[in-house]
Amino acid sequence: MELAMGAIGPLLPKLGDLLVGEFNLEKRVRKGIESLVTELTLMHAALRKVAKVPPEQLDEGVKIWAGNVKELSYQMEDIVDAFMVRVEDDYANPKNRVKKLLKKTMKLFKKGKELRRISDALEEAVGQAKQLAEMRQRYEQEMSDTGAGTSIDPRVTALYTDVTELVGIEGVRDELINMLTQGDDWFKTPLKTVSIVGFGGLGKTTLAKAAHDKIKVQFDCGAFVSVSQNPDMKKVLKDILFELDKNIYANIYNAARQEKQLIDELIQFLNGKRYLIVIDDIWDEKAWKLIKCAFSQNSLGSRLITTTRNVSVSEACSSSNGSIYRMKPLSDDVSRRLFHKRVFSHEKGCPHELVQVSEDILKKCGGVPLAIITIASLLASNHRIKTKDQWYALLDSIGRGLTDDCSVGEMKKILLLSYHDLPSYLKPCLLYLSIFPEDYKIERCKLIWRWIAEGFVHSEKKETSLCELGECYFNELINRSLIQPVGIDDDERVEACRVHDMVFDLICSLSSEENFVTILDGAERKATNSQSKVRRLSIQKSNIDMPTISMPHVRSVFFANDVGDDQVSPISSFQVLRVLDLEGCTISSIGYPRNLLHLRYLGLKYTDVKELPKEIGKLRFLQILDLRKTGIKELPSGIVRLRHLVCLYVHRHIKLPSGMDNLTSLEVLCDLMVGQLSPGVFNLDIVKELRHLTKLRVLRIECRGLNESLDKALVESMRSLHKLECLDISAGGGRVDLMREGWAPLHSSVD
C-alpha cells in the first residue's frame, strides 16, 4: 500500500504545477488533469486507510487495486515529465524563443505529433483513473466492514523458553544484571532504567526474561508486560497491575478505568515497594512517556528493563537515570553451539562432511539467534537430519527470499513488524536496497542521491533541502536497526551501511512481491513475472547480457560488476530512465544521451570515459553527476544548462566552462581545482562565479597558483555562501587567506 502511496506523492505536485503554470492547456486536457488530481487525492487517502490493516487481512482485490494505482501513478508521472522536457527544451532553445508569442494563441497540446501522443496518453490515464475510482469506492466500503483480526505474536514463545534450551545466555544475562544491581548498596539507590536495544531477532525479549527470572526474588514485586505496536494503553496499564498482584487485581480487566486512574492506582500500589518491571517491545516515545508516569524516581532499589528496536526510544527510556544495553550478535563459538544443539541435539559432533556448509550457513545468519534457530529447524525437521545436498540448497536460498517454510514464516513475521512500523516514505527507501548485491557496502551519499533521483525523497516545501531530508531518512533506518552503519567519515558522519543477511532476505522477498526491483544474477529465479513492467533493473553478473527486448518503463539501472560498452548499449532504449550508475564499468563512452531526457542521476566514477557528449545539456532534469576518477579533462559548455543539478563531483584535472554560475541549484560541489590545472590550463572564472551558487552546502576545492587578486575574489565569493556547512580547501603552490577582511565560517564544520 505504501509503495502506491509513495508513487502518488511526487506526482500530485507535478500535476498541480501543470494547472497553475503558464501552460495554455487544451480545455479537455485541463479538465482531465483536474479530475485526475481529485481522484488521486482520494486514492491517496484510501490507501492511508488501507495501510492500517494488517496485510494478511487484506482482500486480494484490494492489493491488485493498489498495484494498479501504483502503475497508473508511474505512467502519469512519465507523461508529465515527457511534457515538461518538451516545454523546457522549447524555452531554452534560442531558436524557439519566438514561439513564446505564438503560445499565447496556440493550444500547447496541439503542437505536432509528439505532443498529440502525450495528450492521447493522458486521456488514457484519465480513463484508467475513472475505472480505479469505481474500484476504490467498492473497496472502501469493504474495508469499513473489516474488523481488526487477531494473530499470535510470534515473540510470545521467547517468554516460555526453558532456560536449559538457551545457549550462551549466561554471559550477557549477567552483564545486564550487573548494570541493574551495580554496587553493594544498589538497593538504596533511586529507580534505574536499563533499555535493551537491537533489531528484531537478536533476542531482546529472551535476555530481558532471563535477567528478570534470575533476580526477581530480590524484589517485593514484579511484572513482565509487552507494549507492541499500536498499543491499547489502558490494557498495558491493566497488564502491569495484574502482573504485580493477580489476587488484588483479578477483575481489573472488567473495570472501567481511565488512563489517569490506572496510573494513580499503580503509584499507590508501588509506593514503599522495591519492584522489578520489564516493559517489553516499546515502539514509540509517546507510549513510554505515558507508562513512566507510574514510576517515581524516589522508588529506592527499584529497577525497570525496557526493550525496543529504536535507538531514539531507548534514549528516551534511559534519559533521566539509566543506561542503554546494545544487543550484539552472538559470537562465532556461541552461534556454532546453538546451531549444533538445535540440529544435532547437542553442542558438539557435527559430521565432518557438513562442517564447511554449516560454517557457511552460520556466516549468513550473522550471529542472530532467531535466524540460527529458524535455519536449524529447517535442517532437522521431523527429527531427521537432511542430506548434504539439501544443506547446500538451503544455503543457496538464503538471501534470495525464496525459502518457504512455516518456521521461516514465523521469523519473517518478526522482521515484518519492523517493516510495517516504518512510515510510508521510508518503505521504498528500504526496499530500494534490494538493488544492491548481498553484503554490499552501500555508500551513504550515493544511496541518498539515488533516493532523490528516484523521487523517494520529496517535500511540499520548496525551500527544503532534499539532501538533508535524505540524510534524515538514512539516519532513521539506522535508528530503527534496519541497516548497519559502517565507518565514520571526516565529518564524523556514518560513511556507509550494510544490510544484515536476514533483513536483506526479507527486503528481497518484499521487493519481488511488489515488482519493485528486477534482479538478473544468473539464477533460475526472476524477481518479477514476465508480464510485469520492469521499473528497476539490477545486473549482478558481468556475463549476463542486457535484455534484447525493449524495456520502456525502466527507471533505474545498476551494474554490480564490470561491464563493457557492448553490454551497456541497450540502455539507450530506456526512455524514462532516471538513475544510471556505471561506476567501475570499463566503458569509454556514454553514447548519445538524447533518448535519456528523464535522467536524474549519472554515475561515471572509475570508468574509462574521457569526454562527455556535447548534448549533455539536453539532460535538463539531471540532478547528480559523478565524474570522479574518470579520464575527462574538460566539461562541455552545455553543462551550464543543467539548472536542476544539485550535486556535481569532478576531479582536480577537469577544466570547467564559463557560465557555471547558471547552476544555481547546486548544493554539493566537490574535488574541484581552482587556479592552474596544468601548464596553460586554468579554472579562473569559477572563482567569481562561485558567489552565485548560494545554495551550496558542501564545497571541496583545491587552490593552485592564485594571485592576490584571485585570492581576494575567492574570499568575496565565500562571503555569499550563507548556507555553507562544510568547506574543505587545500592549497597547493600558493596561498589562500580565508580570514581576509573578517570572513569567518558560518558553521562549525567548516575546515
C-alpha positions in Angstrom: 0.0 0.0 0.0 2.7 2.4 1.0 4.6 1.9 -2.3 1.4 3.0 -4.2 1.2 6.0 -1.8 4.8 6.7 -2.5 4.2 6.7 -6.2 1.3 9.2 -5.9 3.2 11.5 -3.6 5.7 13.1 -6.1 3.0 13.1 -8.9 0.4 15.3 -7.2 2.7 18.4 -7.0 3.7 17.9 -10.7 0.1 17.8 -11.8 -0.6 20.9 -9.7 2.3 22.7 -11.4 0.8 21.9 -14.8 -2.5 23.5 -13.7 -1.1 26.7 -12.2 1.8 27.1 -14.7 1.7 29.3 -17.8 0.8 26.4 -20.0 -2.1 27.0 -22.4 -3.5 23.6 -22.0 -6.4 22.4 -24.2 -9.7 22.6 -22.3 -10.4 18.9 -22.3 -6.8 18.1 -21.1 -7.1 20.6 -18.3 -10.4 19.1 -17.2 -8.8 15.7 -17.4 -5.9 16.7 -15.2 -8.2 18.4 -12.6 -10.3 15.2 -12.5 -7.1 13.1 -12.1 -5.8 15.3 -9.2 -9.1 14.9 -7.4 -9.2 11.2 -7.8 -5.6 10.6 -7.0 -6.0 12.6 -3.8 -9.0 10.4 -2.8 -7.0 7.3 -3.7 -4.1 8.5 -1.5 -6.5 9.0 1.4 -8.0 5.5 0.8 -4.5 3.9 0.7 -3.6 5.5 4.0 -6.7 3.9 5.5 -6.0 0.5 3.9 -2.4 0.7 5.1 -3.5 0.5 8.7 -5.0 -3.0 8.1 -2.5 -6.0 8.6 -1.5 -7.2 5.1 -2.6 -10.8 5.8 -6.2 -9.5 6.4 -6.4 -7.6 3.1 -8.6 -8.8 0.3 -6.6 -9.8 -2.7 -8.6 -7.4 -4.8 -7.5 -4.5 -2.6 -3.9 -5.5 -3.3 -4.5 -5.6 -7.0 -6.2 -2.3 -6.9 -3.2 -0.7 -5.0 -0.8 -2.2 -7.6 -2.9 -0.7 -10.4 -2.8 2.7 -8.7 1.0 2.5 -8.4 1.3 1.7 -12.1 -1.0 4.5 -13.1 1.0 6.9 -11.0 4.2 5.9 -12.6 2.6 6.1 -16.0 1.2 9.5 -15.3 4.5 10.9 -14.0 6.3 9.7 -17.1 3.7 11.5 -19.2 4.1 14.8 -17.2 7.9 14.5 -17.4 7.8 14.0 -21.1 5.7 17.1 -21.4 8.0 19.2 -19.2 11.0 18.0 -21.2 9.4 19.4 -24.4 8.4 22.6 -22.7 11.8 23.3 -21.2 13.5 22.5 -24.4 11.4 25.0 -26.3 12.0 27.7 -23.8 15.8 27.1 -23.5 16.5 26.9 -27.3 17.0 30.4 -28.6 15.6 29.3 -32.0 12.3 28.5 -30.2 12.0 31.7 -28.2 10.0 33.4 -30.9 7.3 30.8 -30.3 6.6 32.4 -26.9 4.4 34.9 -28.7 2.6 32.1 -30.5 2.0 30.1 -27.4 -0.5 32.7 -26.2 -2.8 31.8 -29.0 -1.9 28.2 -29.7 -3.0 25.2 -27.7 0.2 23.6 -26.5 -1.1 20.0 -26.8 -1.8 20.5 -30.5 1.8 21.1 -31.4 3.0 18.3 -33.5 2.8 14.5 -33.3 4.8 14.2 -30.1 2.6 16.4 -28.0 -0.5 14.8 -29.6 0.8 11.4 -28.5 1.3 12.8 -24.9 -2.3 14.1 -25.0 -3.6 10.7 -26.0 -1.7 9.0 -23.3 -3.0 11.5 -20.8 -6.6 10.8 -21.8 -5.9 7.0 -21.5 -4.6 7.6 -18.0 -7.7 9.6 -17.0 -9.8 6.8 -18.3 -7.9 4.3 -16.1 -8.3 6.6 -13.2 -12.1 6.6 -13.6 -12.1 2.8 -13.5 -9.9 2.7 -10.4 -12.2 5.3 -8.8 -15.1 2.8 -9.0 -12.9 0.1 -7.5 -11.8 2.5 -4.7 -15.4 3.2 -3.7 -16.2 -0.5 -3.6 -13.1 -1.4 -1.6 -13.6 1.5 0.8 -17.0 0.0 1.7 -15.4 -3.4 2.1 -12.6 -2.1 4.3 -15.1 -0.3 6.5 -16.7 -3.7 7.2 -13.3 -5.4 8.0 -12.6 -5.8 11.7 -9.1 -5.9 13.1 -8.3 -9.6 13.3 -6.1 -11.2 15.8 -3.0 -13.3 15.4 -0.5 -14.9 17.7 2.5 -12.7 18.4 5.5 -14.8 17.2 7.6 -13.5 20.1 5.4 -15.0 22.8 7.4 -18.2 22.7 10.5 -16.4 23.9 8.7 -15.9 27.3 8.3 -19.6 27.7 11.6 -21.0 26.5 13.2 -23.3 29.1 16.5 -21.9 30.4 18.1 -25.3 29.5 17.4 -24.6 25.8 19.3 -21.3 25.8 22.9 -21.3 24.8 25.4 -18.6 25.7 22.8 -16.6 27.6 24.6 -16.6 30.9 27.3 -14.1 30.0 25.0 -11.4 28.5 22.4 -12.0 31.2 24.9 -11.4 34.0 26.3 -8.3 32.2 22.7 -6.9 32.1 22.1 -7.8 35.8 25.4 -6.0 36.7 24.1 -2.9 35.0 20.9 -3.2 37.1 22.4 -4.0 40.5 25.9 -2.5 40.4 27.4 -1.6 43.8 26.9 -3.2 47.2 24.2 -0.7 48.2 22.3 -0.7 44.9 19.0 -1.3 46.7 19.4 2.1 48.3 19.8 4.0 45.0 16.9 5.7 43.1 14.9 4.0 40.4 17.1 3.0 37.4 16.1 2.0 33.9 18.1 -0.1 31.6 16.9 -0.1 28.0 17.8 -3.1 25.7 18.0 -2.1 22.0 18.6 -4.0 18.8 16.9 -5.1 15.7 14.3 -8.0 15.5 15.6 -11.4 16.2 18.6 -10.6 18.4 16.9 -11.9 21.5 16.0 -8.8 23.4 12.9 -10.4 25.0 14.8 -13.6 25.8 17.5 -11.6 27.5 15.1 -9.5 29.5 13.2 -12.6 30.6 16.4 -14.4 31.6 17.6 -11.4 33.8 14.1 -10.9 35.3 13.8 -14.6 36.3 17.3 -14.6 37.8 16.9 -11.6 40.2 13.1 -11.2 40.7 13.4 -12.9 44.2 15.4 -9.8 45.4 12.3 -7.6 44.9 9.0 -7.2 46.6 7.0 -7.5 43.4 7.5 -7.5 39.6 5.8 -7.6 36.2 6.6 -8.5 32.7 4.4 -6.9 30.1 4.5 -6.2 26.3 3.6 -3.0 24.7 3.9 -3.8 21.0 2.8 -1.7 18.0 -0.4 0.4 18.2 -0.9 -0.4 21.9 -4.1 -0.1 23.9 -2.5 1.9 26.7 -5.3 1.1 29.2 -4.8 -2.6 28.6 -1.0 -2.1 29.1 -1.5 -0.4 32.4 -4.0 -3.1 33.5 -1.5 -5.7 32.5 1.1 -4.2 34.8 -1.4 -4.1 37.7 -2.5 -7.7 37.1 1.1 -8.9 36.9 2.0 -7.1 40.1 -0.7 -8.8 42.2 -3.0 -11.3 40.5 -5.3 -11.6 43.5 -5.9 -7.9 44.2 -6.4 -7.2 40.5 -8.1 -10.3 39.4 -11.0 -8.3 38.0 -9.1 -5.4 36.7 -9.9 -6.1 33.0 -13.6 -5.8 33.8 -13.2 -2.4 35.5 -13.9 0.8 33.6 -10.9 2.9 34.3 -9.3 5.9 32.5 -5.6 6.1 32.0 -5.1 8.6 34.8 -7.0 6.4 37.2 -4.8 3.4 36.3 -1.6 5.4 36.7 -2.8 6.7 40.1 -3.6 3.1 41.1 -0.1 2.0 40.1 1.6 4.8 42.0 -0.4 3.9 45.1 0.4 0.2 44.9 4.1 0.6 44.2 4.6 3.2 47.0 7.1 1.9 49.5 7.9 -1.3 47.5 11.0 -2.3 45.7 9.9 -3.6 42.3 11.4 -5.1 39.1 9.3 -4.4 36.0 10.0 -5.3 32.4 8.3 -3.2 29.7 8.9 -5.2 26.5 8.7 -4.1 22.9 8.2 -0.4 23.0 7.8 1.2 19.6 7.5 4.9 20.2 8.4 7.5 22.7 4.8 8.6 23.2 3.9 5.2 24.8 6.9 5.3 27.1 6.1 8.9 28.3 2.7 7.7 29.5 3.9 4.5 31.1 6.8 6.1 33.0 4.3 8.4 34.8 3.6 5.5 37.1 7.2 5.1 38.3 8.7 7.6 40.8 12.4 8.3 40.9 12.1 8.0 44.7 11.4 4.3 44.5 14.7 3.2 46.1 16.2 0.0 44.8 13.5 -0.4 42.1 14.5 -1.3 38.5 12.9 -1.1 35.1 14.0 -3.0 32.0 12.7 -1.9 28.6 13.3 -3.4 25.2 12.9 -1.7 21.8 14.2 -1.8 18.2 14.5 2.0 18.0 17.6 3.8 19.4 15.6 7.0 20.0 13.1 5.1 22.2 16.0 3.6 24.2 17.5 7.0 24.7 14.1 8.3 25.9 13.7 5.4 28.3 17.1 5.9 29.9 17.2 9.7 29.7 16.8 10.5 33.4 18.7 7.8 35.3 19.5 4.8 33.3 21.7 3.0 30.8 21.4 1.5 27.3 22.3 -2.1 26.6 23.1 -2.5 22.9 22.4 -6.1 21.8 25.3 -7.7 19.9 25.2 -10.7 17.6 26.3 -14.0 19.1 30.0 -14.9 18.9 31.1 -17.5 16.4 31.5 -20.0 19.1 28.1 -19.5 20.7 26.5 -19.4 17.3 28.0 -22.7 16.5 27.0 -24.3 19.8 23.4 -23.1 19.5 23.2 -24.3 15.9 24.6 -27.7 16.7 22.3 -28.1 19.7 19.3 -27.4 17.6 20.3 -29.6 14.6 22.1 -32.5 16.3 20.5 -32.2 19.9 24.0 -31.5 21.3 26.6 -28.7 21.1 29.4 -30.8 19.5 29.6 -33.5 17.0 28.8 -32.0 13.6 29.6 -34.7 10.9 32.8 -33.9 9.0 31.0 -33.6 5.6 28.7 -30.9 7.0 31.3 -28.8 8.8 32.0 -26.4 5.9 28.4 -25.9 4.8 27.4 -25.4 8.4 30.0 -22.7 8.8 28.8 -21.0 5.6 25.2 -21.1 6.8 26.2 -19.6 10.2 28.0 -16.8 8.4 24.7 -16.0 6.6 22.9 -16.0 9.9 25.4 -13.3 11.2 25.0 -14.3 14.9 21.3 -13.6 15.0 19.7 -16.1 17.3 16.3 -16.1 15.6 18.0 -16.8 12.2 20.1 -19.6 13.7 17.2 -21.3 15.4 15.0 -20.9 12.3 17.5 -22.3 9.8 18.4 -25.1 12.3 14.8 -26.1 12.5 14.7 -26.5 8.7 17.7 -28.8 8.7 16.3 -31.0 11.5 12.6 -31.2 10.6 10.8 -34.4 11.5 13.8 -35.4 13.7 15.8 -36.3 10.6 18.9 -34.5 9.5 18.8 -33.5 5.8 21.4 -34.6 3.3 24.5 -32.6 2.3 22.9 -31.6 -1.0 19.8 -30.3 0.9 22.1 -28.3 3.2 23.7 -26.6 0.2 20.4 -26.0 -1.4 19.2 -24.2 1.7 22.5 -22.2 1.8 21.9 -21.0 -1.7 18.4 -19.9 -1.0 19.3 -17.7 2.0 19.4 -14.1 0.8 17.1 -14.7 -2.2 13.8 -14.5 -0.4 12.9 -18.0 -1.6 12.9 -20.2 1.5 9.3 -21.2 2.1 8.7 -22.9 5.4 6.4 -22.3 8.4 9.3 -21.6 10.8 10.8 -19.2 8.3 7.4 -17.6 8.1 7.5 -17.0 11.8 10.9 -15.4 11.5 9.6 -13.3 8.6 6.6 -12.1 10.8 9.0 -10.9 13.5 11.1 -8.9 10.9 8.0 -7.7 9.2 6.9 -5.9 12.4 9.8 -3.5 11.8 8.9 -3.0 8.2 5.2 -2.4 8.8 6.1 0.1 11.5 8.0 2.3 9.0 6.4 5.5 7.9 5.3 5.3 4.3 8.1 7.5 3.0 10.8 5.1 4.3 9.4 1.8 2.9 10.5 2.4 -0.7 13.9 3.7 0.6 14.4 0.4 2.4 13.2 -1.8 -0.5 15.5 0.0 -2.8 18.4 -1.6 -1.0 17.5 -4.9 -2.8 19.0 -3.4 -5.9 22.5 -4.0 -4.4 24.1 -7.4 -4.0 24.1 -9.2 -0.7 26.8 -7.9 1.8 27.4 -4.9 -0.4 28.9 -1.8 1.2 26.5 1.0 0.3 27.9 4.5 0.4 25.7 6.8 2.3 26.0 9.7 -0.1 25.4 7.6 -3.2 22.4 6.0 -1.6 20.8 9.3 -0.6 21.4 10.8 -4.1 19.8 7.8 -5.7 16.8 8.0 -3.4 16.4 11.6 -4.5 16.8 10.8 -8.2 14.1 8.1 -7.8 11.7 10.6 -6.3 11.6 8.8 -2.9 12.7 12.0 -1.1 10.4 14.9 -1.8 8.9 17.8 0.2 6.0 20.1 -0.3 8.2 22.9 0.9 10.4 24.0 -1.9 13.0 25.6 0.4 13.7 22.2 2.0 17.0 20.6 1.0 16.3 17.1 -0.3 19.8 16.1 0.6 19.3 17.0 4.2 15.9 15.3 4.2 17.6 12.2 2.7 20.2 12.3 5.5 17.3 12.1 8.0 15.8 9.1 6.1 19.2 7.3 6.3 19.7 8.0 10.0 16.1 6.9 10.7 16.8 3.5 9.1 19.9 3.1 11.3 17.9 4.3 14.3 15.4 1.5 13.6 18.1 -1.1 13.4 17.2 -2.0 9.8 20.6 -1.1 8.3 24.0 -1.4 9.9 26.3 1.6 10.0 29.8 1.1 8.5 32.7 3.5 9.3 32.8 7.2 10.1 34.0 9.9 7.6 36.0 13.1 8.2 32.8 14.9 9.0 32.0 12.4 11.8 29.0 11.0 9.9 28.3 7.4 9.0 30.2 6.6 5.9 28.2 3.7 4.6 25.8 0.9 5.5 25.2 -2.8 5.1 22.1 -4.9 5.4 22.1 -8.0 7.6 21.5 -11.1 5.6 18.2 -11.9 7.3 16.9 -8.4 6.8 18.2 -8.5 3.2 16.3 -11.7 2.6 13.1 -10.0 3.8 13.7 -7.0 1.6 14.3 -9.1 -1.5 11.1 -11.1 -0.8 9.0 -7.9 -0.4 10.7 -6.2 -3.4 9.8 -9.2 -5.6 6.2 -9.3 -4.4 5.8 -5.6 -5.1 7.6 -5.8 -8.5 9.9 -3.1 -7.1 13.3 -4.4 -8.4 14.2 -6.9 -11.1 17.5 -8.7 -10.5 19.4 -10.5 -13.2 22.1 -12.6 -11.5 22.2 -15.9 -13.5 19.9 -17.6 -11.0 16.9 -19.5 -12.2 14.6 -17.2 -10.3 13.2 -13.9 -11.6 12.2 -11.1 -9.3 9.1 -10.4 -11.4 6.8 -12.4 -13.7 7.2 -12.0 -17.4 4.0 -9.8 -17.7 5.2 -7.2 -15.1 6.7 -3.9 -16.1 10.4 -3.7 -15.2 10.9 -0.5 -13.3 14.3 -1.0 -11.7 17.0 -3.3 -13.0 20.0 -4.7 -11.2 22.6 -6.6 -13.3 24.6 -8.6 -10.8 26.8 -10.7 -13.0 29.1 -9.4 -15.7 28.5 -12.3 -18.1 24.7 -11.6 -18.3 23.7 -9.9 -21.5 21.3 -7.0 -21.2 17.8 -8.0 -22.3 17.5 -7.5 -26.1 13.8 -6.7 -25.7 12.8 -3.1 -25.1 12.2 -2.0 -21.6 10.4 1.3 -22.0 9.5 1.6 -18.3 12.9 1.1 -16.6 13.7 3.9 -14.2 16.9 2.7 -12.7 19.8 0.5 -13.8 22.6 -0.7 -11.6 25.7 -2.8 -12.6 27.2 -4.7 -9.6 30.1 -5.9 -11.8 32.3 -4.6 -14.6 30.7 -4.5 -18.0 31.8 -3.0 -21.3 30.3 -0.7 -24.0 28.5 -3.6 -25.8 26.6 -4.6 -22.7 25.6 -1.0 -21.9 24.4 0.0 -25.4 20.8 -1.2 -25.0 20.3 1.4 -22.3 19.6 4.0 -24.9 16.1 2.4 -25.4 15.2 3.0 -21.7 13.4 6.3 -22.4 12.2 7.1 -18.9 15.5 6.1 -17.2 16.2 8.2 -14.1 19.2 6.5 -12.5 22.2 5.2 -14.4 25.1 4.0 -12.2 28.0 2.8 -14.3 30.6 3.1 -11.5 33.5 0.7 -12.1 32.5 -0.3 -15.6 35.1 -0.4 -18.4 33.1 1.8 -20.7 34.7 4.6 -22.8 31.5 6.5 -23.8 28.0 7.0 -22.6 26.8 7.4 -26.2 24.3 9.9 -27.4 22.1 10.9 -24.5 19.2 12.4 -26.4 16.9 9.5 -25.5 17.7 9.7 -21.8 16.0 13.1 -21.2 14.4 11.9 -17.9 17.8 11.1 -16.4 18.4 12.4 -12.8 21.5 10.5 -11.7 24.5 9.7 -13.9 27.4 7.9 -12.1 30.6 7.5 -14.1 33.1 7.1 -11.3 36.0 4.8 -12.1 35.0 4.4 -15.7 37.2 4.9 -18.8 35.0 7.8 -20.2 37.3 10.5 -21.5 34.7 13.1 -22.6 31.1 14.0 -22.1 28.9 14.4 -25.2 28.2 18.0 -26.2 24.5 17.1 -25.9 24.8 16.7 -22.1 22.9 19.9 -21.8 19.8 18.1 -23.1 19.5 16.3 -19.8 17.5 19.0 -18.2 16.3 17.0 -15.2 19.8 15.8 -14.3 20.4 16.3 -10.5 23.5 14.3 -9.7 26.6 14.0 -11.9 29.6 12.0 -10.6 32.8 12.3 -12.7 35.4 11.3 -10.1 38.3 9.1 -11.3 37.4 9.4 -15.0 39.6 10.4 -17.9 37.5 13.5 -18.6 39.7 16.7 -19.0 37.1 19.3 -19.8 33.4 19.8 -19.4 31.4 20.8 -22.5 29.7 24.2 -22.4 26.3 22.5 -22.4 26.9 21.6 -18.7 25.8 25.1 -17.7 22.3 24.4 -18.9 21.7 21.8 -16.2 19.7 24.1 -14.0 18.4 21.2 -11.8 21.9 20.0 -11.0 22.2 19.6 -7.2 25.4 17.6 -6.9 28.5 17.7 -9.0 31.5 15.6 -8.3 34.5 16.3 -10.6 38.3 15.8 -10.2 41.2 18.1 -9.9 42.2 17.8 -13.6 38.8 18.9 -15.1 38.5 22.3 -16.7 35.2 24.0 -16.3 33.5 26.2 -18.9 32.4 29.7 -18.3 28.8 30.2 -17.0 28.9 27.8 -14.1 27.1 30.4 -12.1 23.9 29.3 -14.0 23.9 26.2 -11.9 22.0 27.9 -9.1 20.5 24.7 -7.7 23.9 23.3 -6.7 24.2 22.2 -3.1 27.3 20.0 -3.4 30.5 20.7 -5.4 33.4 18.5 -4.7 37.0 17.8 -5.8 37.4 21.0 -7.9 40.7 22.5 -8.8 40.7 26.3 -8.7 43.5 28.1 -10.5 46.1 26.4 -12.6 45.3 22.8 -13.6 48.4 22.2 -15.7 50.7 24.4 -17.8 48.5 26.8 -19.8 45.2 25.3 -18.4 43.3 27.3 -15.8 40.0 27.3 -13.9 39.7 31.1 -13.2 36.1 32.1 -14.0 34.7 29.8 -11.3 36.5 32.0 -8.6 34.0 34.8 -9.2 31.1 32.6 -10.4 31.0 30.8 -7.0 29.3 33.8 -5.4 26.1 33.0 -7.4 25.9 29.4 -6.2 24.2 30.5 -3.0 22.6 27.1 -2.2 26.0 25.4 -1.7 26.2 23.4 1.5 29.3 21.4 0.7 32.3 22.7 -1.1 35.6 20.9 -1.5 38.2 22.6 -3.6 42.0 22.7 -4.1 43.6 26.1 -5.0 46.8 26.4 -7.0 48.6 29.4 -8.3 46.1 32.0 -7.2 47.5 35.6 -7.1 46.4 38.2 -4.6 43.6 39.4 -6.7 42.1 36.0 -7.3 42.6 35.2 -3.6 40.6 38.2 -2.7 37.9 37.3 -5.3 37.6 33.8 -3.8 37.1 35.2 -0.3 34.5 37.6 -1.6 32.7 34.7 -3.2 32.8 32.7 0.0 31.0 35.6 1.8 27.9 35.0 -0.4 27.7 31.3 0.5 25.5 31.7 3.6 24.2 28.0 3.6 27.7 26.5 3.6 28.0 23.7 6.1 31.2 22.0 5.0 34.1 23.8 3.4 37.3 21.9 2.6 40.1 24.0 1.0 43.6 22.8 0.3 46.3 25.0 -1.2 49.0 23.6 -3.5 51.6 26.0 -4.7 50.0 29.2 -3.4 48.2 30.8 -0.6 44.5 31.2 0.4 43.8 33.8 3.0 40.2 33.0 4.1 40.3 35.3 7.0 40.8 38.3 4.8 38.5 41.2 5.6 36.9 39.5 8.6 35.5 36.5 6.7 34.6 33.6 9.1 32.8 30.3 8.6 29.1 30.3 9.5 29.1 26.6 10.7 31.5 24.8 13.0 32.1 22.0 10.4 34.0 24.4 8.1 37.7 23.4 7.9 
